[in-house]
Amino acid sequence: MDPTTTTATATTSANTEGAGARLETDPRRLASLPHILARLSAIQSDESELSAALADLLSAHEPIAASLNSLKSLSPQLDALARETRFLDQTVSFTARTAEDVGGRVRSLDEEMRRVREASERVSQIIELKSSLSALHSSMEQQDWEAATRHCARAMALPLDVISGPFAETAVPTPESHLPPAQTLQAAREQLLAVFKREFERASRARDATATSRFFKLFPAIGWEAEGLQAYASFVVELVKVRPPASAKTSSPLYYITALTALFESIALIVDQHQPVVEKYYGVGKMGLVLDRLLQEADRVVKDLIEGWEEERSMKRKLSDISSSPVPTALQRPGVGVDAIDEDLIDPREIDKVLSEAAGMGGRWGLFRKFMHDRLREEGEDVSDEGDEAGEAEPRQKIAEVAEGNDQGTAPAGFQVIEDSRSRAVVENMLSTYYTPLEIWYARSVIEKAHRLSTHDLSQMPATTTTPDDTFYILKAVLSRMLSSASVPTVQRTSEQLRDVLDRDYARVIKQKLDSVYKGSAPGVRGDKAERENRQTFIILLNDLDVSSSHMERLVKDLSQSALVPQHFLDSEVDTVRASLNSFMTLVPKFRSTLRAGVEQLFNQLLRPKLRTFIPEVYKDVSYVLDEDGYSAAELQDLVRKRFVKAWEGLIDGYKDTFTESNYRLFFGLALDVLVRPWEKFVVSLKYSELGAIRFDHDLRAVVAYLSSQTVFGDIREKFVRLQQIGTLLNLDSEEDVDEFYNGSGIAWQLSQQEARAVANLRV
């Protein structure tokens, strides 16, 4: 802080305090000597403070004076700078006024020069217009159409305000051509258009490729792009008109498919060969108008062919026949044989033929649609590369949008016209009206026939009927034909209905057959024979369900990975189609649920009652309170293992060979589950000596080893973990504490600690 400021602040503070003191104690109010002395002391203190403040002020005056002297010494220099500044301002102001005057004159000259240049340019343009029109008329008289096109394009390249301006209307007309230049140019363009169209049509009728190409590329040069494309579209439409050979007959199963193939191949060939030419002379994307005309022709031909196919194949009558004669199923007549379809009224082979035709026609449209999608996308990518090389911002932007659309799974530009075409609507309507109902009827009739003609060969092990193989062979053909239709709605709709058919007409019929096996035995048949026959029939039906599950899993996997899907569908549709195929996997749990219920029913009815006395019979007269002689005798006799093997083989005789591996595993597991729990209860009811515990463990291991040798699956030992832990506890040393061993052995105990103590107490 500045010393002067500090001193002034102190002085002000002292004066304020002194005034306050004087206000507080007025001398006239002092009434006693102590008060007077105190007041006098305070006044003396104030005097000392004021003296000190004055001394500070005097001491701070010298720096201030020195600063003032320094400022005074700068005054002459500042005055000189002020004079120079005023002189510079006067000089600059004068120069600015001079520059303004000169600049104004220069701008006037620039304006005059600009007007002169405009006039010169306008005159040059008028001369160019006049010479172009003159050369145009001369070339047209000489029928030099390329030169006429060049001169017409030169005239059209001039600004419209020049062609239609008053100067041109005055300077350009000649005695031979007195019309204004705009009218003269338009008349010449129209005359050239008429000539080009006439010559193009003549060349196209003569199939003169050179002349056709010559006049085709002249249209856009004089502004007749739409007319040129229209003429070209009419030309290519003639190329794709279907003309079946005279020898072809509509009754041929390939007639309509071949006709559609020829149509779409012609259009695809034109697009493949002619699109580069069109885009070269008319610009990117101009093929769209031609494609639109081609599709109009395709719409007409497709509609006529589909209608002809419907009439020739009597499709409406076939629909009426299958509606009036539904496929019978075993579910409609429980316990009674299924009536056969009247093949005199409806021949499934005839339905199969028309289904192949319908799917083939849909597939031809789908292949054409996929070709156009891929071609349009490739053209977009090619244009993107060309735009990048030429530095053209607009093509790059367009193709960037196309590329972005492709990344998002959307269709390329121009593809929507194909999606909205009548051809697609006609094909989709044909598939939904005829293909799906007939395909479902055909699948049901085949499944019904597979049930009706089902046979089984007992010499084949494991035994199955012919139903699964026949059904899934035809199902594979049906699904493959469905995919060849190349229609996502058809795949989704048909897949959903086929799943219902397989559930209702296949899985439920097998379940009904299972339910009817044990409802009664044939009269006059001995009980044992009837029981064996029923058991055999039941097991064969269960095997059919297991085989059906395997067939379904393999069929779905094969079709999902087959070339049919990417060959007939767009990349954006592949996942949807595969999802429809994978939806058939929902039938597998239904097959396996019915299968498990049937295995459990068979087990409960035939095997469970025999297992109730199984363990007591195995351990009859067996004691584990053994001395050395008893242990030697038990080891020599090996009663437990021998009895178990004999009894077990008597129980499962005939099951292992007739069951499929999966079904036998399930059946085997059920038997062990029912056997193990009573076994555990029985062994904890016995007493064990030290040698008896060793013998028990030996018998248990021998039985487990035998059971494991009877199967190829390796989860048998897991069912005997509790019994093995009982054997471990029985063989503990007498000095070893059970609780300590239980908690410190590291064994994953399935016995509780209380059960472990109870087992240890069985030792004697």
C-alpha positions in Angstrom: 0.0 0.0 0.0 1.2 3.6 -0.8 2.7 5.3 2.4 0.6 8.4 1.7 -2.5 6.3 1.8 -1.5 4.6 4.9 -0.7 7.8 6.7 -3.9 9.5 5.6 -5.9 6.4 6.8 -4.1 6.6 10.2 -4.8 10.3 10.6 -8.4 9.9 9.7 -8.7 7.1 12.2 -7.0 9.2 14.9 -9.2 12.1 14.2 -12.3 10.0 14.3 -11.3 8.4 17.6 -10.4 11.8 19.1 -13.7 13.2 18.1 -15.4 10.2 19.6 -13.5 10.7 22.8 -14.5 14.4 22.9 -18.0 13.5 22.3 -17.9 10.9 25.0 -16.3 13.3 27.7 -17.2 16.9 27.6 -14.7 18.9 29.8 -17.6 20.9 31.2 -19.0 17.7 32.6 -15.8 16.7 34.5 -16.6 17.0 38.1 -13.7 15.3 40.0 -10.0 15.4 39.9 -9.5 11.8 38.7 -11.8 12.4 35.8 -9.9 15.6 34.9 -6.5 13.8 35.0 -7.8 10.9 33.0 -9.1 13.2 30.4 -5.9 15.1 30.3 -4.0 11.9 29.8 -6.2 11.0 26.8 -5.7 14.4 25.2 -2.0 14.0 25.5 -2.2 10.5 23.9 -4.1 12.0 21.0 -1.5 14.8 20.6 1.2 12.2 20.4 -0.7 10.2 17.7 -1.3 13.4 15.6 2.3 14.4 15.9 3.4 11.0 14.6 0.8 11.2 11.8 2.1 14.6 10.7 5.7 13.3 10.7 4.7 10.4 8.5 3.0 12.8 6.0 6.1 15.0 5.9 8.3 11.9 5.3 6.1 10.7 2.4 6.1 14.1 0.6 9.6 13.7 -0.9 8.7 10.6 -3.2 5.7 12.5 -4.4 7.7 15.5 -5.2 10.3 13.4 -7.1 7.5 11.7 -9.2 6.1 15.1 -10.1 9.4 16.3 -11.2 9.8 13.3 -13.4 6.5 13.9 -15.0 7.4 17.5 -15.7 10.6 16.3 -17.5 8.5 14.2 -19.9 6.2 17.1 -20.9 8.4 18.3 -23.8 8.6 14.9 -25.3 4.8 14.4 -25.1 4.3 17.7 -26.8 6.6 16.7 -29.7 4.6 13.5 -30.1 1.3 15.3 -30.2 2.6 17.6 -33.0 3.8 14.7 -35.0 0.5 12.9 -34.6 -1.5 15.9 -35.8 0.8 16.2 -38.9 0.4 12.5 -39.7 -3.3 12.7 -39.4 -3.4 15.5 -41.9 -1.2 13.6 -44.3 -3.3 10.4 -44.1 -6.6 12.2 -44.5 -5.3 13.9 -47.6 -4.0 10.6 -49.0 -7.4 8.9 -48.3 -9.3 11.6 -50.1 -7.0 11.2 -53.1 -7.4 7.4 -53.0 -11.1 7.7 -52.9 -11.2 9.9 -55.9 -8.9 7.5 -57.8 -10.9 4.4 -56.7 -14.1 5.8 -57.9 -12.7 6.5 -61.3 -11.3 2.9 -61.4 -14.6 1.4 -60.4 -16.2 3.4 -63.2 -13.7 2.0 -65.6 -14.3 -1.6 -64.3 -18.0 -1.2 -64.8 -17.5 0.0 -68.3 -15.1 -2.9 -69.0 -17.6 -5.4 -67.6 -20.4 -4.0 -69.8 -18.0 -4.2 -72.8 -17.2 -7.8 -71.9 -20.9 -8.7 -71.5 -21.7 -7.0 -74.8 -18.8 -8.8 -76.5 -19.8 -12.1 -74.9 -23.4 -11.6 -75.9 -22.4 -10.8 -79.4 -20.2 -13.9 -79.5 -23.1 -16.0 -78.2 -25.4 -14.6 -80.8 -22.8 -15.3 -83.5 -22.5 -18.8 -82.0 -26.3 -19.3 -82.0 -26.6 -18.0 -85.5 -23.8 -20.2 -86.8 -25.1 -23.2 -84.9 -28.6 -22.8 -86.3 -27.2 -22.3 -89.8 -25.0 -25.4 -89.5 -27.9 -27.3 -88.0 -30.1 -26.7 -91.0 -27.3 -27.5 -93.4 -26.6 -30.8 -91.6 -30.3 -31.7 -91.6 -30.5 -31.1 -95.3 -27.5 -33.3 -95.8 -29.0 -35.9 -93.4 -25.8 -35.8 -91.3 -27.6 -36.6 -88.1 -24.5 -36.7 -85.9 -23.4 -33.3 -87.0 -26.9 -32.0 -86.7 -27.0 -33.3 -83.1 -23.7 -31.6 -82.3 -24.9 -28.2 -83.7 -28.2 -28.5 -81.9 -26.4 -29.3 -78.7 -24.1 -26.3 -79.2 -27.2 -24.0 -79.6 -29.0 -25.5 -76.6 -25.9 -25.0 -74.5 -26.3 -21.2 -74.7 -28.2 -19.5 -71.9 -32.0 -19.3 -72.4 -32.1 -15.6 -71.9 -29.7 -15.2 -74.8 -31.7 -17.5 -77.1 -35.0 -15.8 -76.2 -33.6 -12.3 -75.8 -34.7 -9.3 -78.0 -31.1 -9.0 -79.4 -31.2 -12.6 -80.7 -34.7 -12.2 -82.1 -33.4 -9.2 -84.1 -30.0 -10.4 -85.1 -30.4 -14.2 -85.7 -33.4 -14.5 -88.1 -32.6 -14.7 -91.8 -34.7 -14.5 -94.9 -34.7 -18.3 -95.1 -35.5 -18.6 -91.4 -37.5 -15.7 -90.2 -38.8 -17.2 -86.9 -37.2 -16.2 -83.6 -34.2 -18.4 -82.7 -36.0 -20.1 -79.8 -38.8 -21.3 -82.1 -36.4 -22.2 -84.8 -34.3 -24.3 -82.3 -37.4 -26.0 -80.9 -38.7 -26.9 -84.4 -35.3 -28.4 -85.3 -35.3 -30.4 -82.1 -38.8 -31.8 -82.8 -37.8 -32.6 -86.4 -34.7 -34.4 -85.2 -36.8 -36.3 -82.6 -39.1 -37.5 -85.3 -36.2 -38.5 -87.4 -34.5 -40.3 -84.6 -37.6 -42.2 -83.5 -38.4 -43.2 -87.1 -34.8 -44.4 -87.8 -34.6 -46.1 -84.4 -37.8 -48.0 -84.9 -36.7 -49.0 -88.4 -33.4 -50.3 -87.1 -35.0 -52.1 -84.2 -37.4 -53.9 -86.5 -34.5 -54.9 -88.8 -32.5 -56.0 -85.7 -29.7 -53.7 -86.9 -27.6 -53.4 -83.8 -25.3 -50.7 -85.2 -28.1 -48.4 -86.4 -30.0 -49.0 -83.2 -27.0 -48.0 -81.1 -26.3 -45.0 -83.4 -29.7 -43.3 -83.0 -30.1 -44.4 -79.4 -27.2 -42.3 -78.2 -28.4 -39.2 -80.1 -31.6 -38.7 -78.1 -30.0 -37.4 -74.8 -27.6 -35.0 -76.7 -30.6 -32.7 -77.8 -32.6 -33.1 -74.6 -34.9 -36.0 -75.5 -33.8 -38.4 -72.8 -37.3 -39.5 -71.8 -38.3 -40.0 -75.4 -35.1 -42.0 -76.2 -35.6 -44.2 -73.2 -39.2 -44.7 -74.1 -38.3 -45.8 -77.6 -35.5 -48.0 -76.3 -37.9 -49.6 -73.7 -40.4 -50.4 -76.5 -37.5 -52.0 -78.4 -36.3 -54.2 -75.5 -39.9 -55.2 -74.6 -40.1 -56.8 -78.1 -37.0 -58.8 -77.2 -38.5 -60.3 -74.1 -41.9 -61.2 -75.4 -42.4 -64.9 -74.8 -42.8 -66.9 -78.0 -43.0 -70.6 -77.0 -42.1 -73.1 -79.7 -44.9 -74.5 -81.8 -44.1 -78.0 -80.5 -44.5 -77.0 -76.8 -47.7 -78.3 -75.2 -49.3 -76.7 -72.2 -49.8 -80.2 -70.7 -46.1 -80.5 -70.3 -45.1 -80.2 -66.6 -42.2 -77.9 -67.7 -44.2 -75.6 -70.1 -45.0 -72.8 -67.7 -41.8 -73.0 -65.7 -39.8 -72.9 -69.0 -41.9 -69.9 -70.2 -41.2 -68.0 -67.0 -37.6 -68.9 -67.1 -37.3 -67.6 -70.7 -39.0 -64.4 -69.7 -36.9 -63.6 -66.7 -33.6 -64.8 -68.3 -34.3 -62.4 -71.2 -34.9 -59.5 -68.8 -31.8 -60.3 -66.8 -29.7 -60.6 -70.0 -30.9 -57.2 -71.1 -30.2 -55.6 -67.8 -26.8 -57.2 -67.7 -25.8 -56.2 -71.2 -27.6 -53.0 -71.8 -27.5 -51.2 -68.5 -23.8 -50.0 -69.0 -24.8 -48.6 -72.4 -27.9 -46.8 -71.1 -26.0 -45.3 -68.1 -23.1 -44.3 -70.3 -25.2 -42.0 -72.6 -28.1 -41.2 -70.3 -26.6 -41.1 -66.8 -26.6 -43.2 -63.7 -30.0 -44.6 -62.7 -31.7 -44.0 -66.1 -32.1 -47.7 -66.6 -35.0 -47.5 -64.1 -37.5 -46.3 -66.8 -36.5 -49.2 -69.1 -36.7 -51.7 -66.3 -40.2 -50.3 -65.4 -41.4 -51.0 -69.0 -39.8 -54.4 -68.9 -41.6 -55.2 -65.7 -44.9 -54.0 -67.2 -44.4 -56.6 -69.9 -43.3 -59.1 -67.3 -46.5 -58.4 -65.3 -48.6 -59.0 -68.4 -46.9 -62.3 -69.3 -46.7 -63.6 -65.7 -50.4 -62.9 -65.2 -51.3 -64.7 -68.5 -49.1 -67.7 -67.7 -50.4 -68.0 -64.1 -54.0 -67.8 -65.3 -53.3 -70.3 -68.1 -51.7 -72.6 -65.6 -54.7 -72.3 -63.2 -57.1 -73.2 -66.0 -55.0 -75.9 -67.7 -54.3 -77.7 -64.3 -57.9 -77.2 -63.0 -56.5 -75.7 -59.8 -59.8 -74.4 -58.5 -61.4 -77.9 -58.9 -58.4 -79.4 -57.0 -58.9 -76.9 -54.2 -62.6 -77.8 -54.1 -61.8 -81.5 -54.0 -59.4 -81.4 -51.1 -61.8 -79.1 -49.2 -64.7 -81.6 -49.7 -62.6 -84.7 -49.0 -60.4 -84.0 -45.9 -57.7 -86.4 -45.0 -58.9 -88.9 -42.4 -56.7 -89.5 -39.3 -56.5 -92.1 -36.6 -57.6 -89.4 -34.2 -61.0 -89.2 -35.8 -61.6 -92.9 -35.3 -59.9 -94.2 -32.1 -59.0 -97.9 -32.1 -60.1 -98.3 -35.7 -58.0 -98.6 -38.8 -57.7 -95.4 -40.8 -59.6 -95.2 -44.1 -57.6 -94.7 -47.2 -57.9 -91.6 -49.3 -60.0 -92.1 -52.4 -57.2 -91.8 -55.1 -59.8 -92.0 -57.8 -61.1 -88.6 -56.7 -57.8 -87.0 -55.6 -54.6 -88.4 -56.8 -51.7 -87.3 -54.5 -49.3 -87.9 -57.4 -51.1 -85.3 -59.5 -51.1 -82.9 -56.5 -47.4 -83.5 -56.2 -46.9 -82.5 -59.8 -48.8 -79.2 -59.6 -47.0 -78.4 -56.4 -43.7 -78.8 -58.1 -44.9 -76.5 -60.9 -46.1 -73.9 -58.4 -42.9 -73.9 -56.4 -40.9 -73.9 -59.6 -42.7 -70.8 -60.9 -42.3 -69.0 -57.6 -38.6 -70.0 -57.6 -38.0 -68.5 -61.0 -39.4 -65.2 -59.9 -37.4 -65.4 -56.7 -34.1 -66.0 -58.6 -34.9 -63.1 -60.9 -35.6 -60.9 -57.9 -32.4 -61.9 -56.2 -30.4 -61.3 -59.4 -31.9 -57.8 -59.7 -31.2 -57.0 -56.1 -27.5 -58.1 -56.4 -27.1 -56.3 -59.7 -28.4 -53.0 -58.5 -26.2 -53.2 -55.4 -23.1 -54.0 -57.5 -23.9 -51.1 -59.9 -24.2 -48.7 -56.9 -20.8 -49.8 -55.6 -19.2 -49.4 -59.1 -20.6 -45.9 -59.4 -19.3 -45.1 -56.0 -15.8 -46.0 -57.1 -16.0 -43.9 -60.3 -17.4 -40.9 -58.3 -14.4 -41.1 -55.9 -11.9 -41.2 -58.8 -13.5 -38.3 -60.6 -14.0 -36.2 -57.5 -17.7 -35.9 -58.1 -19.4 -35.2 -54.9 -22.9 -36.0 -56.0 -22.3 -39.7 -57.1 -20.3 -40.2 -53.9 -23.1 -38.9 -51.8 -25.7 -41.1 -53.6 -23.6 -44.2 -53.3 -22.7 -43.5 -49.8 -26.4 -43.5 -49.1 -26.8 -46.8 -51.0 -23.8 -48.3 -49.0 -25.3 -47.2 -45.8 -28.6 -48.7 -46.8 -26.9 -52.0 -47.6 -25.2 -52.0 -44.2 -28.6 -51.6 -42.6 -30.1 -54.5 -44.6 -32.3 -52.2 -46.8 -32.8 -52.7 -50.5 -30.6 -50.8 -53.0 -32.1 -47.9 -54.9 -34.4 -48.9 -57.7 -35.3 -52.3 -56.2 -38.6 -51.1 -54.7 -40.1 -51.1 -58.2 -39.6 -54.9 -58.4 -41.0 -55.3 -54.9 -44.1 -53.4 -55.8 -44.6 -55.1 -59.2 -47.7 -56.9 -60.1 -45.6 -60.0 -61.0 -44.7 -60.4 -57.4 -48.2 -59.9 -56.3 -49.5 -62.5 -58.8 -46.8 -65.0 -57.8 -47.4 -64.5 -54.0 -51.2 -64.8 -54.5 -50.7 -68.1 -56.5 -48.5 -69.5 -53.7 -50.9 -68.5 -50.9 -54.0 -69.6 -52.8 -52.8 -72.9 -54.3 -49.4 -73.9 -53.1 -49.8 -73.8 -49.3 -53.3 -75.5 -49.0 -52.3 -78.2 -51.5 -48.9 -78.7 -49.8 -50.5 -79.1 -46.4 -53.0 -81.6 -47.9 -50.3 -83.5 -49.6 -48.2 -83.7 -46.4 -51.2 -84.9 -44.5 -52.1 -87.5 -47.1 -48.5 -88.8 -47.1 -48.4 -89.1 -43.3 -51.8 -90.8 -43.3 -50.5 -93.3 -45.9 -47.3 -93.8 -43.9 -49.5 -94.7 -40.8 -51.8 -96.9 -42.8 -49.1 -98.9 -44.6 -46.8 -99.0 -41.6 -44.9 -102.3 -41.2 -42.0 -103.4 -39.0 -39.2 -105.9 -39.4 -38.5 -107.7 -36.1 -35.3 -109.1 -37.5 -33.9 -105.6 -37.5 -32.6 -104.3 -34.2 -33.6 -102.0 -32.8 -37.0 -102.6 -34.2 -38.9 -99.7 -35.8 -41.8 -99.3 -38.2 -41.5 -97.8 -41.7 -43.5 -94.7 -40.6 -40.7 -92.4 -39.5 -38.5 -93.1 -42.5 -41.4 -92.7 -44.9 -42.7 -89.6 -43.2 -39.5 -87.7 -42.9 -38.4 -88.7 -46.4 -41.4 -87.0 -47.8 -41.1 -84.1 -45.3 -37.6 -83.4 -46.5 -39.0 -83.2 -50.1 -41.8 -81.0 -49.0 -39.5 -78.6 -47.1 -37.0 -78.5 -49.9 -39.8 -77.7 -52.3 -41.1 -75.0 -50.0 -37.6 -73.4 -49.9 -37.4 -73.5 -53.7 -40.5 -71.3 -53.9 -38.2 -68.4 -52.8 -41.0 -66.7 -50.9 -40.5 -65.7 -47.3 -44.3 -65.3 -46.6 -44.9 -68.8 -48.1 -42.1 -70.3 -46.0 -43.4 -68.8 -42.8 -47.0 -69.7 -43.5 -46.4 -73.2 -44.7 -43.9 -73.9 -41.9 -46.4 -73.0 -39.3 -49.1 -75.2 -40.8 -46.7 -78.1 -41.3 -45.7 -78.0 -37.6 -49.4 -78.3 -36.7 -49.8 -81.2 -39.1 -46.8 -83.1 -37.7 -48.1 -82.5 -34.2 -51.7 -83.5 -34.9 -51.4 -86.1 -37.6 -48.1 -87.7 -36.6 -47.1 -87.3 -33.0 -50.6 -87.5 -31.6 -51.4 -90.5 -33.7 -48.4 -92.4 -32.4 -49.4 -91.4 -28.9 -52.9 -92.7 -29.5 -51.4 -96.0 -30.7 -49.4 -96.2 -27.5 -52.5 -95.6 -25.4 -54.4 -98.3 -27.2 -51.8 -101.1 -26.9 -52.7 -102.2 -23.4 -56.4 -101.4 -23.5 -57.2 -105.0 -24.2 -55.8 -108.2 -25.6 -57.0 -110.2 -28.6 -59.4 -113.0 -27.6 -58.0 -116.5 -27.8 -54.4 -115.5 -27.3 -52.5 -116.9 -24.3 -51.6 -114.3 -21.7 -47.8 -114.6 -22.0 -47.9 -114.3 -25.8 -50.2 -111.3 -25.7 -48.0 -109.7 -23.2 -44.9 -110.2 -25.3 -46.7 -108.9 -28.4 -48.0 -105.9 -26.6 -44.6 -105.1 -25.2 -43.0 -105.5 -28.6 -45.6 -103.2 -30.2 -45.2 -100.6 -27.4 -41.4 -100.6 -27.7 -41.5 -100.3 -31.4 -43.8 -97.2 -31.2 -41.4 -95.7 -28.6 -38.5 -96.4 -31.0 -40.5 -94.6 -33.7 -40.7 -91.5 -31.5 -37.0 -91.6 -30.7 -36.1 -92.0 -34.4 -38.5 -89.2 -35.3 -36.7 -86.9 -32.9 -33.3 -87.7 -34.4 -34.7 -87.4 -38.0 -36.2 -84.0 -37.2 -33.0 -82.6 -35.7 -30.9 -83.8 -38.6 -33.4 -82.6 -41.2 -33.6 -79.1 -39.7 -29.8 -78.9 -39.5 -29.2 -80.1 -43.1 -31.8 -77.8 -44.6 -30.6 -74.7 -42.6 -27.1 -75.3 -43.8 -28.0 -76.3 -47.4 -27.4 -74.1 -50.4 -31.2 -73.8 -51.0 -31.5 -70.9 -48.5 -28.8 -68.5 -49.8 -29.5 -69.5 -53.4 -33.2 -68.5 -53.4 -33.3 -65.7 -50.7 -31.8 -62.3 -50.2 -29.1 -61.9 -47.6 -31.5 -59.9 -45.4 -34.1 -62.8 -45.6 -31.8 -65.7 -44.8 -32.1 -65.4 -41.0 -35.9 -65.3 -41.3 -36.0 -68.4 -43.4 -33.7 -70.3 -41.1 -35.8 -69.2 -38.1 -38.8 -70.8 -39.8 -36.9 -74.0 -40.3 -35.6 -74.0 -36.8 -39.1 -73.6 -35.5 -39.6 -77.3 -36.3 -37.3 -78.1 -33.5 -40.2 -77.2 -31.1 -41.6 -80.6 -32.1 -38.7 -82.5 -30.7 -39.5 -81.8 -27.0 -43.1 -82.9 -27.7 -41.8 -86.2 -29.3 -39.5 -86.7 -26.3 -42.2 -85.8 -23.8 -44.5 -88.5 -25.2 -41.6 -90.8 -25.4 -40.6 -90.4 -21.8 -44.3 -90.8 -20.7 -44.5 -94.0 -22.7 -41.2 -95.4 -21.3 -42.4 -94.7 -17.8 -45.7 -96.3 -18.5 -44.0 -99.4 -19.8 -41.7 -99.5 -16.9 -44.4 -99.0 -14.3 -46.6 -101.7 -15.8 -44.0 -104.4 -16.5 -40.9 -103.9 -14.5 -41.7 -102.0 -11.3 -43.7 -104.7 -9.7 -40.9 -107.2 -10.2 -38.4 -104.9 -8.6 -40.2 -104.8 -5.3 -38.7 -108.1 -4.1 -35.6 -107.9 -6.1 -33.1 -106.8 -3.4 -34.5 -109.1 -0.6 -34.2 -112.1 -3.0 -30.6 -111.2 -3.9 -29.6 -110.9 -0.2 -31.7 -113.9 1.0 -29.8 -115.7 3.7 -26.8 -113.4 3.3 -25.1 -112.2 6.5 -22.2 -109.7 6.8 -21.3 -110.6 10.3 -18.4 -112.8 9.2 -15.3 -114.3 10.8 -12.4 -115.5 8.7 -14.0 -118.8 7.8 -17.3 -117.1 6.9 -15.5 -114.5 4.8 -13.6 -117.3 2.9 -16.9 -119.1 2.3 -18.7 -116.0 1.1 -15.8 -115.1 -1.3 -15.9 -118.6 -2.7 -19.7 -118.6 -3.2 -20.1 -115.0 -4.4 -23.8 -115.3 -3.9 -24.8 -111.6 -4.1 -23.2 -111.0 -7.5 -24.4 -114.3 -9.0 -28.0 -113.8 -7.8 -28.0 -110.2 -8.9 -26.8 -111.0 -12.4 -29.3 -113.8 -12.8 -32.2 -111.8 -11.6 -31.3 -108.7 -13.6 -30.9 -110.6 -16.8 -34.3 -112.2 -16.2 -35.8 -108.7 -15.8 -34.4 -106.9 -18.8 -34.3 -109.8 -21.2 -35.5 -108.6 -24.6 -35.4 -104.9 -23.7 -31.8 -104.0 -24.6 -32.0 -105.4 -28.2 -35.4 -104.0 -29.1 -35.0 -100.5 -27.6 -33.0 -97.8 -29.3 -29.9 -96.8 -27.4 -31.6 -93.6 -26.1 -34.8 -95.4 -25.1 -32.8 -98.2 -23.4 -30.8 -95.6 -21.5 -33.9 -94.0 -20.2 -35.5 -97.4 -19.3 -32.3 -98.6 -17.7 -32.1 -95.4 -15.6 -35.7 -95.7 -14.4 -34.9 -99.3 -13.2 -31.8 -98.2 -11.3 -33.7 -95.3 -9.7 -36.4 -97.6 -8.4 -33.8 -100.2 -7.4 -31.3 -98.1 -5.5 -33.5 -96.5 -2.8 -34.8 -99.9 -1.4 -31.3 -101.2 -1.7 -30.0 -98.4 0.6 -32.8 -99.0 3.1 -32.1 -102.8 3.1 -28.3 -102.5 3.7 -28.7 -100.2 6.6 -30.9 -102.8 8.2 -28.1 -105.3 8.5 -25.1 -105.6 10.8 -21.5 -105.8 9.7 -18.3 -107.1 11.2 -15.0 -105.9 10.0 -14.7 -108.7 7.4 -18.4 -108.4 6.6 -17.9 -104.7 5.7 -15.1 -105.6 3.4 -17.3 -108.3 1.8 -20.2 -105.9 1.4 -17.9 -103.4 -0.4 -16.6 -106.1 -2.6 -20.1 -107.3 -3.5 -21.2 -103.7 -4.3 -18.3 -103.0 -6.5 -18.9 -106.3 -8.4 -22.5 -105.4 -9.0 -21.7 -101.9 -10.2 -19.0 -103.2 -12.5 -21.5 -105.6 -14.0 -24.1 -103.0 -14.6 -21.5 -100.7 -16.2 -20.5 -103.4 -18.6 -24.1 -103.8 -19.8 -24.3 -100.2 -21.1 -22.3 -97.8 -23.3 -23.3 -94.7 -21.4 -21.1 -93.8 -18.4 -23.4 -92.4 -15.7 -24.3 -95.7 -14.0 -21.8 -95.2 -11.1 -23.4 -91.9 -10.2 -26.5 -93.6 -9.1 -24.6 -95.8 -6.6 -22.7 -92.9 -4.9 -24.7 -93.2 -1.6 -24.2 -97.0 -1.5 -20.5 -96.6 -2.1 -20.3 -94.0 0.7 -22.1 -96.5 3.0 -19.4 -99.0 2.1 -16.7 -96.5 2.8 -18.1 -95.7 6.3 -18.5 -99.4 7.2 -14.8 -99.9 6.4 -13.5 -97.2 8.7 -11.0 -98.2 11.4 -12.7 -98.7 14.7 -10.4 -96.0 16.3 -11.3 -93.4 13.7 -13.9 -90.8 14.6 -16.8 -90.7 12.2 -17.5 -87.0 12.6 -13.8 -86.1 12.1 -13.6 -88.3 9.0 -16.9 -86.9 7.6 -15.7 -83.3 8.0 -12.1 -83.7 7.0 -12.1 -86.3 4.2 -12.9 -83.9 1.3 -15.5 -86.3 0.0 -18.6 -84.7 -1.6 -21.0 -86.5 0.7 -24.5 -87.3 -0.4 -25.2 -88.8 3.1 -26.0 -86.4 5.9 -23.8 -86.4 8.9 -26.6 -88.1 11.0 -26.9 -90.8 8.4 -23.1 -91.3 8.5 -23.2 -91.8 12.3 -26.1 -94.3 11.9 -24.1 -96.3 9.3 -21.0 -96.4 11.5 -23.1 -97.8 14.3 -24.0 -100.8 12.2 -20.5 -102.3 12.8 -20.3 -105.0 15.4 
